[in-house]
């Protein structure tokens, strides 16, 4: 896979002026990012202003979450049907949503089905907690997260599915996984996908690593054979650092 995928997750950070400022800086940086697919995921409220700036550029826009229903009496929620006019992609099952907002594997599966129905590209996040890692159940947990998120869908492709391996203990902690450990889990993820799809398809699904990635360590991750890019939190909030990170990939 020649393409590298970089996804910026701003989480519940950035003001309206930060969002506009970062978007303008990205556009004006004249970043040469041929072969690097970059998706910016602002807070929901700022998707539209960011879309206005990035819509005719080579940057893509993603949402950080959706609800599984298309419309109706679901106060405070937002659907795939609503975001599809502004976004190409949606992050589903981020560990903060699993842990803080108690989303289950079943919720994540329903969201994936909804995103797929509206031709959105889903980034399904999986990863173990520190306790699961220490008790040796990390692979088992990740297998369960993947199989329950994807079933019964089988006709996924590299245009409607990416997986982000994000060990929970590495997110926002400044302690990234080693590139070797991340690569091992990403092979495991690819093998798990091949159990429910054709072998060739599993080879084409982009698998990203996320967890304390920055401009100093990005190269270690993307040089691994089964890591096709990165999901970036903190380092995407500083436009200079984010631009530097992209330049390092080149
Ligand atoms: C994330 O939010 O998915 C993430 C990986 O955050 P950070 O880069 O800050 O660890």
py3Dmol code that shows the C-alpha trace and the ligand (Angstrom):
import py3Dmol

protein = """\
ATOM      1  CA  UNK A   1       0.000   0.000   0.000  1.00  0.00           C
ATOM      2  CA  UNK A   2       1.674   3.237  -1.149  1.00  0.00           C
ATOM      3  CA  UNK A   3      -0.770   5.590   0.475  1.00  0.00           C
ATOM      4  CA  UNK A   4      -0.174   6.877   4.029  1.00  0.00           C
ATOM      5  CA  UNK A   5      -3.221   7.978   6.044  1.00  0.00           C
ATOM      6  CA  UNK A   6      -2.969  10.718   8.657  1.00  0.00           C
ATOM      7  CA  UNK A   7      -6.031  11.557  10.721  1.00  0.00           C
ATOM      8  CA  UNK A   8      -6.103  14.588  13.034  1.00  0.00           C
ATOM      9  CA  UNK A   9      -8.500  14.188  15.967  1.00  0.00           C
ATOM     10  CA  UNK A  10      -9.013  17.589  17.612  1.00  0.00           C
ATOM     11  CA  UNK A  11     -11.345  16.019  20.209  1.00  0.00           C
ATOM     12  CA  UNK A  12     -13.264  18.596  22.317  1.00  0.00           C
ATOM     13  CA  UNK A  13     -10.489  21.134  21.825  1.00  0.00           C
ATOM     14  CA  UNK A  14     -10.126  24.227  19.604  1.00  0.00           C
ATOM     15  CA  UNK A  15     -12.283  27.344  19.616  1.00  0.00           C
ATOM     16  CA  UNK A  16     -13.888  28.625  16.419  1.00  0.00           C
ATOM     17  CA  UNK A  17     -10.882  30.892  15.826  1.00  0.00           C
ATOM     18  CA  UNK A  18      -8.402  28.045  16.496  1.00  0.00           C
ATOM     19  CA  UNK A  19     -10.311  25.851  14.040  1.00  0.00           C
ATOM     20  CA  UNK A  20     -10.233  28.518  11.339  1.00  0.00           C
ATOM     21  CA  UNK A  21      -6.625  29.388  12.068  1.00  0.00           C
ATOM     22  CA  UNK A  22      -5.345  25.793  11.884  1.00  0.00           C
ATOM     23  CA  UNK A  23      -7.337  25.144   8.689  1.00  0.00           C
ATOM     24  CA  UNK A  24      -5.946  28.287   7.048  1.00  0.00           C
ATOM     25  CA  UNK A  25      -2.419  27.414   8.110  1.00  0.00           C
ATOM     26  CA  UNK A  26      -2.767  23.958   6.561  1.00  0.00           C
ATOM     27  CA  UNK A  27      -4.049  25.393   3.291  1.00  0.00           C
ATOM     28  CA  UNK A  28      -1.378  28.102   3.173  1.00  0.00           C
ATOM     29  CA  UNK A  29       1.483  25.787   4.095  1.00  0.00           C
ATOM     30  CA  UNK A  30       1.601  24.450   0.520  1.00  0.00           C
ATOM     31  CA  UNK A  31       2.320  21.047   2.001  1.00  0.00           C
ATOM     32  CA  UNK A  32       3.245  18.612  -0.702  1.00  0.00           C
ATOM     33  CA  UNK A  33       1.275  15.614   0.460  1.00  0.00           C
ATOM     34  CA  UNK A  34       0.905  13.477  -2.631  1.00  0.00           C
ATOM     35  CA  UNK A  35       0.453   9.894  -1.354  1.00  0.00           C
ATOM     36  CA  UNK A  36      -0.476  11.196   2.105  1.00  0.00           C
ATOM     37  CA  UNK A  37      -4.194  11.245   2.691  1.00  0.00           C
ATOM     38  CA  UNK A  38      -4.882  13.778   5.471  1.00  0.00           C
ATOM     39  CA  UNK A  39      -8.221  13.939   7.280  1.00  0.00           C
ATOM     40  CA  UNK A  40      -9.076  16.652   9.797  1.00  0.00           C
ATOM     41  CA  UNK A  41     -11.687  15.823  12.439  1.00  0.00           C
ATOM     42  CA  UNK A  42     -12.861  19.014  14.194  1.00  0.00           C
ATOM     43  CA  UNK A  43     -15.441  19.152  17.004  1.00  0.00           C
ATOM     44  CA  UNK A  44     -18.915  18.715  15.452  1.00  0.00           C
ATOM     45  CA  UNK A  45     -19.812  22.393  15.862  1.00  0.00           C
ATOM     46  CA  UNK A  46     -16.818  23.432  13.769  1.00  0.00           C
ATOM     47  CA  UNK A  47     -17.172  20.895  10.958  1.00  0.00           C
ATOM     48  CA  UNK A  48     -19.016  23.393   8.775  1.00  0.00           C
ATOM     49  CA  UNK A  49     -16.578  26.348   9.087  1.00  0.00           C
ATOM     50  CA  UNK A  50     -13.649  23.980   8.562  1.00  0.00           C
ATOM     51  CA  UNK A  51     -15.453  22.502   5.546  1.00  0.00           C
ATOM     52  CA  UNK A  52     -15.831  26.025   4.096  1.00  0.00           C
ATOM     53  CA  UNK A  53     -12.057  26.457   4.203  1.00  0.00           C
ATOM     54  CA  UNK A  54     -10.937  22.963   3.175  1.00  0.00           C
ATOM     55  CA  UNK A  55     -13.673  21.949   0.728  1.00  0.00           C
ATOM     56  CA  UNK A  56     -11.715  22.576  -2.470  1.00  0.00           C
ATOM     57  CA  UNK A  57      -8.392  21.372  -1.089  1.00  0.00           C
ATOM     58  CA  UNK A  58      -6.791  17.965  -0.900  1.00  0.00           C
ATOM     59  CA  UNK A  59      -7.546  17.746   2.846  1.00  0.00           C
ATOM     60  CA  UNK A  60     -10.475  15.596   3.864  1.00  0.00           C
ATOM     61  CA  UNK A  61     -12.850  16.216   6.726  1.00  0.00           C
ATOM     62  CA  UNK A  62     -14.054  13.712   9.287  1.00  0.00           C
ATOM     63  CA  UNK A  63     -16.473  13.648  12.204  1.00  0.00           C
ATOM     64  CA  UNK A  64     -15.417  12.349  15.616  1.00  0.00           C
ATOM     65  CA  UNK A  65     -18.616  10.392  16.176  1.00  0.00           C
ATOM     66  CA  UNK A  66     -22.135   9.733  14.882  1.00  0.00           C
ATOM     67  CA  UNK A  67     -25.289   8.204  16.292  1.00  0.00           C
ATOM     68  CA  UNK A  68     -26.537   5.009  14.681  1.00  0.00           C
ATOM     69  CA  UNK A  69     -30.033   6.248  13.698  1.00  0.00           C
ATOM     70  CA  UNK A  70     -30.576   8.464  10.631  1.00  0.00           C
ATOM     71  CA  UNK A  71     -32.917  10.993  12.280  1.00  0.00           C
ATOM     72  CA  UNK A  72     -35.580  11.283  14.982  1.00  0.00           C
ATOM     73  CA  UNK A  73     -36.012  12.033  18.672  1.00  0.00           C
ATOM     74  CA  UNK A  74     -32.404  11.632  19.794  1.00  0.00           C
ATOM     75  CA  UNK A  75     -31.649  14.909  21.550  1.00  0.00           C
ATOM     76  CA  UNK A  76     -28.076  16.061  21.157  1.00  0.00           C
ATOM     77  CA  UNK A  77     -27.083  13.420  18.624  1.00  0.00           C
ATOM     78  CA  UNK A  78     -25.923  13.793  15.025  1.00  0.00           C
ATOM     79  CA  UNK A  79     -26.260  11.224  12.247  1.00  0.00           C
ATOM     80  CA  UNK A  80     -24.333   9.905   9.275  1.00  0.00           C
ATOM     81  CA  UNK A  81     -27.087  11.347   7.090  1.00  0.00           C
ATOM     82  CA  UNK A  82     -26.336  14.828   8.490  1.00  0.00           C
ATOM     83  CA  UNK A  83     -22.557  14.781   8.276  1.00  0.00           C
ATOM     84  CA  UNK A  84     -22.267  13.135   4.870  1.00  0.00           C
ATOM     85  CA  UNK A  85     -22.597  16.477   3.043  1.00  0.00           C
ATOM     86  CA  UNK A  86     -19.472  17.834   4.767  1.00  0.00           C
ATOM     87  CA  UNK A  87     -17.423  14.797   5.791  1.00  0.00           C
ATOM     88  CA  UNK A  88     -15.805  11.872   4.009  1.00  0.00           C
ATOM     89  CA  UNK A  89     -14.961   9.984   7.153  1.00  0.00           C
ATOM     90  CA  UNK A  90     -16.085   9.288  10.708  1.00  0.00           C
ATOM     91  CA  UNK A  91     -14.173   8.030  13.745  1.00  0.00           C
ATOM     92  CA  UNK A  92     -16.141   5.274  15.472  1.00  0.00           C
ATOM     93  CA  UNK A  93     -15.473   3.697  18.874  1.00  0.00           C
ATOM     94  CA  UNK A  94     -12.661   5.935  20.082  1.00  0.00           C
ATOM     95  CA  UNK A  95     -11.569   4.642  23.502  1.00  0.00           C
ATOM     96  CA  UNK A  96     -12.768   7.866  25.138  1.00  0.00           C
ATOM     97  CA  UNK A  97     -16.262   7.087  23.867  1.00  0.00           C
ATOM     98  CA  UNK A  98     -15.990   3.446  24.910  1.00  0.00           C
ATOM     99  CA  UNK A  99     -14.715   4.295  28.383  1.00  0.00           C
ATOM    100  CA  UNK A 100     -16.281   7.632  29.334  1.00  0.00           C
ATOM    101  CA  UNK A 101     -19.523   7.407  27.345  1.00  0.00           C
ATOM    102  CA  UNK A 102     -19.856   3.629  27.830  1.00  0.00           C
ATOM    103  CA  UNK A 103     -20.264   2.743  24.160  1.00  0.00           C
ATOM    104  CA  UNK A 104     -20.476  -1.009  23.643  1.00  0.00           C
ATOM    105  CA  UNK A 105     -19.136  -3.130  20.800  1.00  0.00           C
ATOM    106  CA  UNK A 106     -22.747  -3.435  19.650  1.00  0.00           C
ATOM    107  CA  UNK A 107     -23.203   0.376  19.545  1.00  0.00           C
ATOM    108  CA  UNK A 108     -20.042   0.594  17.465  1.00  0.00           C
ATOM    109  CA  UNK A 109     -21.324  -2.046  15.069  1.00  0.00           C
ATOM    110  CA  UNK A 110     -24.593  -0.111  14.588  1.00  0.00           C
ATOM    111  CA  UNK A 111     -22.689   3.105  13.902  1.00  0.00           C
ATOM    112  CA  UNK A 112     -20.454   1.360  11.374  1.00  0.00           C
ATOM    113  CA  UNK A 113     -23.494   0.007   9.534  1.00  0.00           C
ATOM    114  CA  UNK A 114     -25.061   3.479   9.470  1.00  0.00           C
ATOM    115  CA  UNK A 115     -21.844   5.138   8.230  1.00  0.00           C
ATOM    116  CA  UNK A 116     -21.522   2.543   5.502  1.00  0.00           C
ATOM    117  CA  UNK A 117     -25.125   3.112   4.393  1.00  0.00           C
ATOM    118  CA  UNK A 118     -24.225   6.755   3.757  1.00  0.00           C
ATOM    119  CA  UNK A 119     -20.934   5.939   2.021  1.00  0.00           C
ATOM    120  CA  UNK A 120     -18.787   7.332   4.784  1.00  0.00           C
ATOM    121  CA  UNK A 121     -15.361   5.916   5.482  1.00  0.00           C
ATOM    122  CA  UNK A 122     -15.309   4.567   9.067  1.00  0.00           C
ATOM    123  CA  UNK A 123     -12.216   4.578  11.222  1.00  0.00           C
ATOM    124  CA  UNK A 124     -12.926   1.933  13.832  1.00  0.00           C
ATOM    125  CA  UNK A 125     -10.749   2.357  16.906  1.00  0.00           C
ATOM    126  CA  UNK A 126      -9.634  -0.667  18.873  1.00  0.00           C
ATOM    127  CA  UNK A 127      -7.099  -1.180  21.635  1.00  0.00           C
ATOM    128  CA  UNK A 128      -6.442  -2.638  25.042  1.00  0.00           C
ATOM    129  CA  UNK A 129      -6.264  -0.982  28.471  1.00  0.00           C
ATOM    130  CA  UNK A 130      -3.110  -1.222  30.578  1.00  0.00           C
ATOM    131  CA  UNK A 131      -4.750  -3.931  32.746  1.00  0.00           C
ATOM    132  CA  UNK A 132      -5.628  -5.986  29.662  1.00  0.00           C
ATOM    133  CA  UNK A 133      -2.095  -5.608  28.410  1.00  0.00           C
ATOM    134  CA  UNK A 134      -0.592  -6.645  31.737  1.00  0.00           C
ATOM    135  CA  UNK A 135      -2.837  -9.700  32.023  1.00  0.00           C
ATOM    136  CA  UNK A 136      -1.896 -10.808  28.498  1.00  0.00           C
ATOM    137  CA  UNK A 137      -5.401 -10.431  27.007  1.00  0.00           C
ATOM    138  CA  UNK A 138      -4.687  -7.568  24.581  1.00  0.00           C
ATOM    139  CA  UNK A 139      -5.005  -9.641  21.395  1.00  0.00           C
ATOM    140  CA  UNK A 140      -8.166 -11.338  22.604  1.00  0.00           C
ATOM    141  CA  UNK A 141      -9.770  -7.961  23.390  1.00  0.00           C
ATOM    142  CA  UNK A 142      -8.793  -6.471  20.033  1.00  0.00           C
ATOM    143  CA  UNK A 143     -10.114  -9.543  18.166  1.00  0.00           C
ATOM    144  CA  UNK A 144     -13.455  -9.188  19.939  1.00  0.00           C
ATOM    145  CA  UNK A 145     -13.632  -5.449  19.227  1.00  0.00           C
ATOM    146  CA  UNK A 146     -12.979  -6.005  15.523  1.00  0.00           C
ATOM    147  CA  UNK A 147     -15.266  -8.971  14.974  1.00  0.00           C
ATOM    148  CA  UNK A 148     -18.169  -7.417  16.845  1.00  0.00           C
ATOM    149  CA  UNK A 149     -17.756  -4.055  15.100  1.00  0.00           C
ATOM    150  CA  UNK A 150     -17.670  -5.502  11.604  1.00  0.00           C
ATOM    151  CA  UNK A 151     -20.141  -8.366  11.697  1.00  0.00           C
ATOM    152  CA  UNK A 152     -22.406  -8.979   9.842  1.00  0.00           C
ATOM    153  CA  UNK A 153     -20.919  -6.594   7.269  1.00  0.00           C
ATOM    154  CA  UNK A 154     -18.595  -8.398   4.906  1.00  0.00           C
ATOM    155  CA  UNK A 155     -18.433  -6.169   1.840  1.00  0.00           C
ATOM    156  CA  UNK A 156     -16.164  -3.552   3.361  1.00  0.00           C
ATOM    157  CA  UNK A 157     -13.344  -2.085   1.299  1.00  0.00           C
ATOM    158  CA  UNK A 158     -10.492   0.352   1.732  1.00  0.00           C
ATOM    159  CA  UNK A 159     -12.933   3.144   0.881  1.00  0.00           C
ATOM    160  CA  UNK A 160     -15.337   2.437   3.702  1.00  0.00           C
ATOM    161  CA  UNK A 161     -13.164   0.991   6.448  1.00  0.00           C
ATOM    162  CA  UNK A 162      -9.945   1.757   8.291  1.00  0.00           C
ATOM    163  CA  UNK A 163      -8.905   0.370  11.644  1.00  0.00           C
ATOM    164  CA  UNK A 164      -6.979   2.441  14.174  1.00  0.00           C
ATOM    165  CA  UNK A 165      -5.023   0.464  16.750  1.00  0.00           C
ATOM    166  CA  UNK A 166      -4.900   2.753  19.762  1.00  0.00           C
ATOM    167  CA  UNK A 167      -3.685   1.183  22.995  1.00  0.00           C
ATOM    168  CA  UNK A 168      -5.639   3.090  25.639  1.00  0.00           C
ATOM    169  CA  UNK A 169      -2.556   3.581  27.837  1.00  0.00           C
ATOM    170  CA  UNK A 170      -0.717   5.305  24.973  1.00  0.00           C
ATOM    171  CA  UNK A 171      -3.398   7.912  24.194  1.00  0.00           C
ATOM    172  CA  UNK A 172      -2.491  11.369  25.438  1.00  0.00           C
ATOM    173  CA  UNK A 173       0.082   9.864  27.839  1.00  0.00           C
ATOM    174  CA  UNK A 174       3.261  10.780  25.997  1.00  0.00           C
ATOM    175  CA  UNK A 175       4.142   7.049  26.153  1.00  0.00           C
ATOM    176  CA  UNK A 176       3.740   5.654  22.656  1.00  0.00           C
ATOM    177  CA  UNK A 177       3.841   1.905  22.033  1.00  0.00           C
ATOM    178  CA  UNK A 178       7.075   0.663  20.514  1.00  0.00           C
ATOM    179  CA  UNK A 179       6.904   0.441  16.740  1.00  0.00           C
ATOM    180  CA  UNK A 180       7.540  -3.314  17.032  1.00  0.00           C
ATOM    181  CA  UNK A 181       4.633  -3.871  19.443  1.00  0.00           C
ATOM    182  CA  UNK A 182       2.342  -1.724  17.292  1.00  0.00           C
ATOM    183  CA  UNK A 183       3.370  -3.654  14.168  1.00  0.00           C
ATOM    184  CA  UNK A 184       2.678  -6.990  15.913  1.00  0.00           C
ATOM    185  CA  UNK A 185      -0.816  -5.901  16.858  1.00  0.00           C
ATOM    186  CA  UNK A 186      -1.471  -4.521  13.376  1.00  0.00           C
ATOM    187  CA  UNK A 187      -0.545  -7.908  11.821  1.00  0.00           C
ATOM    188  CA  UNK A 188      -2.928  -9.513  14.277  1.00  0.00           C
ATOM    189  CA  UNK A 189      -5.648  -7.051  13.190  1.00  0.00           C
ATOM    190  CA  UNK A 190      -5.041  -7.837   9.519  1.00  0.00           C
ATOM    191  CA  UNK A 191      -5.208 -11.576  10.216  1.00  0.00           C
ATOM    192  CA  UNK A 192      -8.446 -11.090  12.143  1.00  0.00           C
ATOM    193  CA  UNK A 193      -9.991  -9.171   9.240  1.00  0.00           C
ATOM    194  CA  UNK A 194      -8.921 -11.923   6.846  1.00  0.00           C
ATOM    195  CA  UNK A 195     -11.016 -14.389   8.890  1.00  0.00           C
ATOM    196  CA  UNK A 196     -14.172 -12.562   7.799  1.00  0.00           C
ATOM    197  CA  UNK A 197     -13.147 -11.300   4.367  1.00  0.00           C
ATOM    198  CA  UNK A 198     -11.062 -12.288   1.408  1.00  0.00           C
ATOM    199  CA  UNK A 199      -7.326 -12.319   2.069  1.00  0.00           C
ATOM    200  CA  UNK A 200      -6.741  -9.663  -0.615  1.00  0.00           C
ATOM    201  CA  UNK A 201      -9.282  -7.333   0.996  1.00  0.00           C
ATOM    202  CA  UNK A 202      -7.614  -7.587   4.387  1.00  0.00           C
ATOM    203  CA  UNK A 203      -4.318  -6.589   2.761  1.00  0.00           C
ATOM    204  CA  UNK A 204      -5.963  -3.418   1.413  1.00  0.00           C
ATOM    205  CA  UNK A 205      -7.640  -2.152   4.584  1.00  0.00           C
ATOM    206  CA  UNK A 206      -5.593   0.742   5.987  1.00  0.00           C
ATOM    207  CA  UNK A 207      -4.497   0.085   9.572  1.00  0.00           C
ATOM    208  CA  UNK A 208      -3.358   3.109  11.562  1.00  0.00           C
ATOM    209  CA  UNK A 209      -1.515   3.369  14.858  1.00  0.00           C
ATOM    210  CA  UNK A 210      -2.602   6.012  17.396  1.00  0.00           C
ATOM    211  CA  UNK A 211      -1.214   6.963  20.793  1.00  0.00           C
ATOM    212  CA  UNK A 212       1.260   9.788  21.466  1.00  0.00           C
ATOM    213  CA  UNK A 213       2.450  10.057  17.858  1.00  0.00           C
ATOM    214  CA  UNK A 214       4.425  13.215  17.088  1.00  0.00           C
ATOM    215  CA  UNK A 215       6.915  14.549  14.565  1.00  0.00           C
ATOM    216  CA  UNK A 216       9.777  12.754  16.368  1.00  0.00           C
ATOM    217  CA  UNK A 217       8.334   9.240  16.276  1.00  0.00           C
ATOM    218  CA  UNK A 218       6.004   9.204  13.211  1.00  0.00           C
ATOM    219  CA  UNK A 219       8.634   7.671  10.939  1.00  0.00           C
ATOM    220  CA  UNK A 220       9.179   4.671  13.219  1.00  0.00           C
ATOM    221  CA  UNK A 221       5.507   3.779  12.927  1.00  0.00           C
ATOM    222  CA  UNK A 222       4.867   4.343   9.259  1.00  0.00           C
ATOM    223  CA  UNK A 223       7.991   2.430   8.290  1.00  0.00           C
ATOM    224  CA  UNK A 224       6.399  -0.758   9.690  1.00  0.00           C
ATOM    225  CA  UNK A 225       4.971  -2.999   6.952  1.00  0.00           C
ATOM    226  CA  UNK A 226       1.486  -3.311   8.457  1.00  0.00           C
ATOM    227  CA  UNK A 227       1.046   0.267   9.664  1.00  0.00           C
ATOM    228  CA  UNK A 228      -0.444   2.496   6.974  1.00  0.00           C
ATOM    229  CA  UNK A 229      -0.689   5.728   8.893  1.00  0.00           C
ATOM    230  CA  UNK A 230      -1.523   7.355  12.207  1.00  0.00           C
ATOM    231  CA  UNK A 231      -4.379   8.832  14.199  1.00  0.00           C
ATOM    232  CA  UNK A 232      -3.032  11.923  15.911  1.00  0.00           C
ATOM    233  CA  UNK A 233      -4.544  13.750  18.873  1.00  0.00           C
ATOM    234  CA  UNK A 234      -2.395  16.299  20.753  1.00  0.00           C
ATOM    235  CA  UNK A 235       0.171  16.801  17.988  1.00  0.00           C
ATOM    236  CA  UNK A 236      -2.583  17.843  15.557  1.00  0.00           C
ATOM    237  CA  UNK A 237      -3.596  20.833  17.686  1.00  0.00           C
ATOM    238  CA  UNK A 238      -0.365  22.690  17.060  1.00  0.00           C
ATOM    239  CA  UNK A 239      -0.357  23.460  13.319  1.00  0.00           C
ATOM    240  CA  UNK A 240       3.434  23.897  13.193  1.00  0.00           C
ATOM    241  CA  UNK A 241       3.998  20.519  14.834  1.00  0.00           C
ATOM    242  CA  UNK A 242       1.383  18.882  12.611  1.00  0.00           C
ATOM    243  CA  UNK A 243       2.914  20.331   9.433  1.00  0.00           C
ATOM    244  CA  UNK A 244       6.360  19.189  10.620  1.00  0.00           C
ATOM    245  CA  UNK A 245       4.969  15.694  11.204  1.00  0.00           C
ATOM    246  CA  UNK A 246       3.643  15.542   7.622  1.00  0.00           C
ATOM    247  CA  UNK A 247       6.949  16.817   6.277  1.00  0.00           C
ATOM    248  CA  UNK A 248       8.772  14.040   8.164  1.00  0.00           C
ATOM    249  CA  UNK A 249       6.702  11.449   6.276  1.00  0.00           C
ATOM    250  CA  UNK A 250       7.925  12.838   2.989  1.00  0.00           C
TER     251      UNK A 250
END
"""
ligand_1 = """\
10
LIG
C -6.263 10.055 19.895
O -6.975 10.936 20.344
O -6.780 9.169 19.229
C -4.830 10.080 20.167
C -4.084 9.164 19.626
O -4.361 11.091 20.976
P -2.816 11.444 21.250
O -2.139 11.556 19.898
O -2.841 12.726 21.991
O -2.229 10.316 22.047
"""
view = py3Dmol.view(width=600, height=400)
view.addModel(protein, "pdb")
view.setStyle({"model": 0}, {"cartoon": {"style": "trace"}})
view.addModel(ligand_1, "xyz")
view.setStyle({"model": 1}, {"stick": {}})
view.zoomTo()
view.show()
